[in-house]
Every structure is written in structure tokens, then in C-alpha cells.
Amino acid sequence: MTKTIRLEEDTSKGLALLPSPQNKIYLHPKATQASLFPQIRIAVSKKGKTYEVQARQVVMSASISTDEKLHDYFWYYKAEVNFEIPNDENAVPRPFLSSTAPLGGDGKKDPNRRHAVTPFPVGKRTGFLRRPDLIIVKDKTIRWPARAVTDHEGVFHADNLLRVVEIKFPGDSMDEEQEAAYTHIAGGKKHFTLLNVIEEDKPKKQPVQQPAHQPVFKRENKSVTERQRALIYGPSHLPDPAFYEPWLADAKRSINDLLDDGEKELVYLRSGLKQLSQEVEGLLRQNAQWMFSAGHWVRNSASHAW
């Protein structure tokens, strides 16, 4: 049996469907790619506080972030935007914008600059930061990823938020606090979608019986170096389309081998990253720097989860 996935909106609590069928067409191959990664969790320590993320979500977010970069962040989909949740439940949550944007002639930062991509944006308050998996905006020519409100520098931005999307892979769920925060960011349940990645068993195709009088042609095995195409959306035709990296398809087997070796468990993060191709390692260094600079892996011995 091989695995296939489908994307399903959870409307049991009055949450919204995705804005358009095109959204699933865009997200499905990225969720499929991420599902090839083993189902592990990463505990990251930062200044005494532990954060837990699912590795599959890191892979999917990195894929969306690649599209953002290719379009210079003028893109409908924005992965893991940092929002500050205000004390007042009637106030609009504000996204953190890039703190490294160059200054203009008036000495001010570009108001149409991209959102901050670091998990720890400048000026964040402990306990008031939320990072929805995905923001879908109304107008891709406007980088602002939120409702109408002033940013942290007092510049007003018009509403550009079409949907807040939380993506859950198997084994993950949304708690009440998370639901309340994301509903607040979205401005109500009609702008918030909970998207579940459902894994299904896909029966293998039965071999076609050849008539006795017909010769049976043996199909040559594909080269082990052949890679599968992945959908990366660039602003123009890519002469060499992006591919699933070979390590991704074999990741589950490789991780299981590491789990069987107790000595390797302690150095999994460092040794595992060395197995990545230079292209993927560079991508993760841009989108998940904490994997290289901070934290450690924590394994639950009862459930064998990380």
C-alpha cells in the first residue's frame, strides 16, 4: 500500500472553507511533499522556553516561503507570519514587518516591506506572539498580510487579509487557545480555515495480464538518482524545475535507522543535516535558522515521538 493525501476543511465549529478551489490545487502538492517526511516533532529551547514544532510543517512552510522569495514576497500565500496579539480583544492583531528593510529618502522604512521571517521578531512580547501556518491575502501586489490597522511604526495599512489557514497533519490538533488567537487575527470565524491533511491508503495497481501470444516487455528500473518533480511557482518559466530532494523520499527510512542507534540519537540534528543536499540545507538555513543555531532534539520514550 502506498500513501496518498487529501486536504479537508474542518467546518464543525463554524469555521470557513478556503476562499477558492485553486487554493487546494496550490497547497496539495506541498502537503504531499511534506507528508513524505517522517512524523517527528522538534523541541527547541530559546532563552529558557521550549517551543515544539512538527517537522512536516517546517518542510511545507519552507516550500511556500520559496515561492514568496521567487516573487519578492509579492505573493498570495505567506507562510508563518508573526502576529502580536493585543491585550484588548477588540483591537486588531498586528504583524511584525521586516526590521532590516532599507530606509527611504525620508528616513523611514518602506511601508510595503515584507513580513518578518524570523521566529523571534524584534519587539515581540513573551506570550503575545502567534504564527499561523498560512495567510492568504487579497492583493498580492501589497505585502501587508493583515487586517486594517497601523503597524508597529504607526503607519496605517488597509485590510489585505483574505484568510488565516491553520494546517494540521495527522497526529496534530488545534487547542482552544490557538483557535481563539487565530480567530482574533482573522477577524472572525468566516475568515479562518482549519485545513486537515488526511492520509489514505492507496491500493497498488494490479498488473495487467498479457495475452499468451504477446511478448512481455520488462520495464527497466528507474535510476536511483532520478528525482521527482515538485511544484515551485516562479514568476517566469524555470529552465530547471525544482525537484523533491532524494533525501526527502528516503527520509523515513533514514530516520528509522537513526532511531535504532542510540548513540546517533544525541547528535541527530547535526549529523542529519549533513545528509541534506546543499540546495535544501541553504533553504532551511534561510527559513528555519533555529535548526542550526539553537535547540536540541527531545524524544518521548513512551511514544517514540520527537
C-alpha positions as CSV (number, residue, x, y, z in Angstrom):
1,M,0.0,0.0,0.0
2,T,1.2,3.5,-0.8
3,K,0.2,6.7,0.9
4,T,-1.8,9.5,-0.7
5,I,-3.3,12.6,0.9
6,R,-6.3,14.8,0.6
7,L,-7.0,18.2,2.1
8,E,-10.2,18.7,4.1
9,E,-11.6,21.8,5.7
10,D,-13.0,21.3,9.2
11,T,-16.2,23.3,9.4
12,S,-17.5,21.6,12.6
13,K,-17.1,24.8,14.7
14,G,-18.4,27.2,12.1
15,L,-15.0,27.8,10.5
16,A,-14.8,28.8,6.9
17,L,-13.9,26.9,3.7
18,L,-10.9,28.0,1.7
19,P,-11.7,31.0,-0.5
20,S,-11.2,29.2,-3.8
21,P,-10.8,25.7,-5.1
22,Q,-7.5,27.0,-6.6
23,N,-6.1,27.2,-3.0
24,K,-6.2,23.4,-2.7
25,I,-4.6,23.0,-6.1
26,Y,-1.7,25.1,-4.8
27,L,-1.4,23.5,-1.4
28,H,-1.9,19.9,-2.2
29,P,1.5,19.1,-3.8
30,K,3.2,20.9,-1.0
31,A,1.3,18.9,1.6
32,T,2.2,15.7,-0.3
33,Q,5.8,16.7,-0.3
34,A,5.8,17.4,3.4
35,S,4.0,14.1,4.2
36,L,7.0,12.2,2.8
37,F,9.0,13.5,5.8
38,P,8.8,11.3,8.9
39,Q,6.2,12.3,11.6
40,I,8.6,13.7,14.2
41,R,8.4,16.7,16.5
42,I,11.2,19.1,17.3
43,A,11.6,20.7,20.7
44,V,13.6,23.9,20.5
45,S,14.9,25.8,23.5
46,K,15.2,29.6,23.3
47,K,16.1,31.6,26.4
48,G,14.8,29.0,28.8
49,K,11.5,28.4,27.0
50,T,10.7,25.4,24.9
51,Y,8.9,25.5,21.6
52,E,7.6,22.5,19.8
53,V,7.1,22.2,16.0
54,Q,6.3,19.4,13.7
55,A,8.9,18.7,11.1
56,R,6.4,18.2,8.3
57,Q,5.1,21.7,8.9
58,V,8.7,23.0,8.6
59,V,9.0,21.4,5.2
60,M,5.7,22.7,3.9
61,S,6.3,26.2,5.2
62,A,9.8,26.2,3.6
63,S,8.2,25.3,0.2
64,I,5.7,28.2,0.4
65,S,8.5,30.5,1.5
66,T,10.4,29.6,-1.6
67,D,7.6,30.8,-3.7
68,E,7.4,34.0,-1.7
69,K,11.1,34.7,-2.3
70,L,10.8,33.9,-6.0
71,H,8.2,36.7,-6.2
72,D,10.0,39.1,-3.9
73,Y,7.2,38.5,-1.4
74,F,4.5,39.8,-3.8
75,W,2.6,36.6,-3.4
76,Y,-0.9,35.5,-2.4
77,Y,0.4,32.9,0.1
78,K,2.5,33.9,3.2
79,A,3.9,31.2,5.5
80,E,4.1,31.6,9.3
81,V,3.6,35.4,9.7
82,N,4.4,36.6,13.2
83,F,1.4,38.4,14.8
84,E,1.3,40.3,18.1
85,I,-1.9,39.5,20.0
86,P,-3.1,42.7,21.8
87,N,-4.4,42.7,25.4
88,D,-7.7,44.2,24.1
89,E,-9.8,41.6,22.4
90,N,-11.4,44.3,20.3
91,A,-8.0,45.5,19.0
92,V,-6.6,44.2,15.7
93,P,-3.5,42.0,15.9
94,R,-0.5,43.5,14.1
95,P,2.0,41.5,12.0
96,F,5.7,42.1,12.5
97,L,7.3,43.5,9.4
98,S,11.0,43.2,8.4
99,S,13.3,45.2,10.7
100,T,16.1,45.0,8.2
101,A,14.3,46.9,5.4
102,P,16.4,49.7,3.9
103,L,15.4,53.3,4.8
104,G,13.9,55.5,2.1
105,G,14.8,59.1,1.4
106,D,12.6,60.3,4.2
107,G,14.5,58.2,6.7
108,K,11.6,55.8,7.1
109,K,11.3,52.1,6.2
110,D,9.3,51.0,3.2
111,P,5.7,50.5,4.4
112,N,5.2,47.9,1.7
113,R,8.1,45.8,3.0
114,R,7.8,42.0,3.6
115,H,6.8,40.4,6.9
116,A,9.4,39.3,9.4
117,V,10.6,35.8,8.7
118,T,12.4,35.1,12.0
119,P,10.6,33.2,14.7
120,F,11.7,35.8,17.2
121,P,11.0,39.2,15.7
122,V,12.4,42.4,17.2
123,G,10.0,43.9,19.7
124,K,8.0,40.7,20.5
125,R,6.4,40.3,23.9
126,T,6.7,36.9,25.5
127,G,3.3,35.1,25.5
128,F,1.8,37.5,22.9
129,L,3.2,36.1,19.7
130,R,1.3,33.8,17.3
131,R,2.4,32.3,14.0
132,P,-0.5,30.9,11.9
133,D,0.7,28.4,9.3
134,L,-0.6,30.4,6.4
135,I,-2.0,33.7,5.4
136,I,-3.8,34.2,2.1
137,V,-4.0,37.8,1.0
138,K,-6.5,39.6,-1.2
139,D,-3.9,41.6,-3.3
140,K,-0.5,40.1,-4.0
141,T,0.9,43.4,-5.0
142,I,0.5,44.5,-1.4
143,R,2.8,42.7,1.0
144,W,0.8,43.7,4.1
145,P,-0.6,40.3,5.5
146,A,-3.3,41.5,7.9
147,R,-6.5,43.4,8.5
148,A,-6.7,47.2,8.6
149,V,-4.5,48.6,11.4
150,T,-1.4,50.6,12.0
151,D,1.9,48.8,12.0
152,H,4.5,49.0,14.8
153,E,5.8,52.3,13.4
154,G,2.4,53.9,13.3
155,V,1.8,53.6,9.5
156,F,-1.8,52.7,8.6
157,H,-2.4,49.7,6.3
158,A,-5.7,48.8,4.6
159,D,-7.3,45.4,5.0
160,N,-5.5,42.8,2.8
161,L,-6.3,39.6,4.7
162,L,-8.4,37.1,2.9
163,R,-7.9,34.0,5.1
164,V,-6.0,32.7,8.1
165,V,-5.2,29.0,7.5
166,E,-4.1,26.5,10.1
167,I,-2.8,23.3,8.6
168,K,-2.8,20.1,10.7
169,F,-1.0,16.9,9.8
170,P,-2.0,13.6,11.2
171,G,-1.4,13.4,15.0
172,D,-1.7,17.2,15.4
173,S,-4.7,19.1,16.7
174,M,-5.8,22.7,17.5
175,D,-6.4,23.7,21.1
176,E,-8.9,26.3,22.3
177,E,-6.2,28.9,23.0
178,Q,-4.8,28.6,19.5
179,E,-8.3,28.7,17.9
180,A,-9.2,31.8,19.8
181,A,-5.9,33.6,18.8
182,Y,-6.2,32.7,15.1
183,T,-9.9,33.7,15.1
184,H,-8.8,37.0,16.6
185,I,-6.2,37.5,13.9
186,A,-8.7,36.6,11.2
187,G,-11.4,38.9,12.5
188,G,-13.9,36.1,13.0
189,K,-14.5,32.5,12.0
190,K,-15.6,33.4,8.5
191,H,-12.0,34.4,7.7
192,F,-10.4,31.4,9.5
193,T,-9.9,27.9,7.9
194,L,-8.7,24.8,9.7
195,L,-7.2,22.5,7.0
196,N,-6.6,18.9,7.8
197,V,-4.1,16.7,5.9
198,I,-5.7,13.3,5.6
199,E,-3.5,10.3,4.8
200,E,-5.2,7.5,2.9
201,D,-4.0,4.1,1.8
202,K,-3.9,3.8,-2.0
203,P,-4.1,0.2,-3.3
204,K,-1.4,-0.7,-5.7
205,K,-2.5,-1.2,-9.3
206,Q,-2.9,-4.8,-10.2
207,P,-0.6,-5.9,-13.1
208,V,-2.3,-6.2,-16.4
209,Q,-2.4,-9.8,-17.7
210,Q,-0.8,-10.1,-21.0
211,P,-2.3,-12.4,-23.7
212,A,-0.4,-15.6,-24.1
213,H,0.6,-14.8,-27.7
214,Q,2.0,-11.3,-26.8
215,P,5.6,-10.9,-25.7
216,V,6.0,-9.4,-22.2
217,F,8.3,-6.5,-22.2
218,K,10.3,-6.0,-19.0
219,R,10.3,-2.4,-17.8
220,E,13.7,-1.1,-16.8
221,N,14.0,0.2,-13.2
222,K,14.3,4.0,-12.9
223,S,17.7,5.3,-12.0
224,V,18.1,5.7,-8.2
225,T,19.4,9.2,-8.9
226,E,16.2,10.2,-10.7
227,R,14.2,12.8,-8.8
228,Q,10.5,13.6,-8.7
229,R,9.3,17.0,-9.8
230,A,7.9,19.4,-7.2
231,L,5.7,22.3,-7.9
232,I,7.6,25.6,-7.2
233,Y,5.8,28.6,-8.6
234,G,8.3,31.1,-10.1
235,P,7.4,34.5,-11.7
236,S,8.8,33.1,-15.0
237,H,9.5,29.7,-16.6
238,L,12.2,27.8,-14.6
239,P,14.7,26.2,-17.0
240,D,15.4,23.5,-14.5
241,P,12.2,22.9,-12.5
242,A,12.6,22.3,-8.8
243,F,12.7,18.7,-7.6
244,Y,11.9,16.7,-4.5
245,E,15.3,16.2,-3.0
246,P,16.4,12.5,-2.8
247,W,16.8,12.7,1.0
248,L,13.1,13.6,1.3
249,A,11.8,10.4,-0.4
250,D,14.1,8.3,1.7
251,A,13.8,10.3,4.9
252,K,11.6,8.0,6.8
253,R,13.9,5.0,6.3
254,S,16.9,7.1,7.2
255,I,15.3,8.4,10.4
256,N,14.3,5.0,11.5
257,D,17.8,3.8,11.1
258,L,19.0,6.7,13.3
259,L,16.4,5.8,15.9
260,D,17.7,2.3,16.1
261,D,21.1,3.6,17.0
262,G,21.1,5.2,20.5
263,E,24.5,6.9,20.0
264,K,23.3,8.7,16.9
265,E,20.2,10.0,18.7
266,L,22.2,12.5,20.7
267,V,23.7,14.0,17.6
268,Y,20.8,13.5,15.2
269,L,20.3,17.2,14.3
270,R,23.9,17.8,13.4
271,S,24.5,14.5,11.5
272,G,21.1,14.5,9.8
273,L,21.6,18.0,8.4
274,K,24.9,16.9,6.9
275,Q,23.0,14.4,4.7
276,L,21.0,17.2,3.1
277,S,21.9,18.5,-0.4
278,Q,23.5,21.9,-0.4
279,E,20.3,23.3,-2.0
280,V,18.0,22.1,0.7
281,E,20.4,23.0,3.5
282,G,20.6,26.5,2.2
283,L,16.8,26.7,2.1
284,L,16.5,25.5,5.7
285,R,19.1,27.9,6.8
286,Q,17.1,30.8,5.4
287,N,13.7,29.6,6.7
288,A,14.5,27.6,9.8
289,Q,17.7,29.0,11.2
290,W,16.9,27.8,14.7
291,M,17.5,24.2,13.4
292,F,21.2,25.1,13.1
293,S,21.8,27.6,15.8
294,A,19.7,26.7,18.8
295,G,17.8,23.9,20.5
296,H,18.0,20.2,20.8
297,W,16.0,17.1,20.0
298,V,13.8,15.6,22.7
299,R,12.4,12.1,22.4
300,N,9.4,10.8,24.2
301,S,10.5,7.2,25.1
302,A,6.9,6.1,25.5
303,S,5.6,7.1,22.2
304,H,8.9,7.3,20.3
305,A,7.9,10.8,19.1
306,W,10.4,13.7,18.9
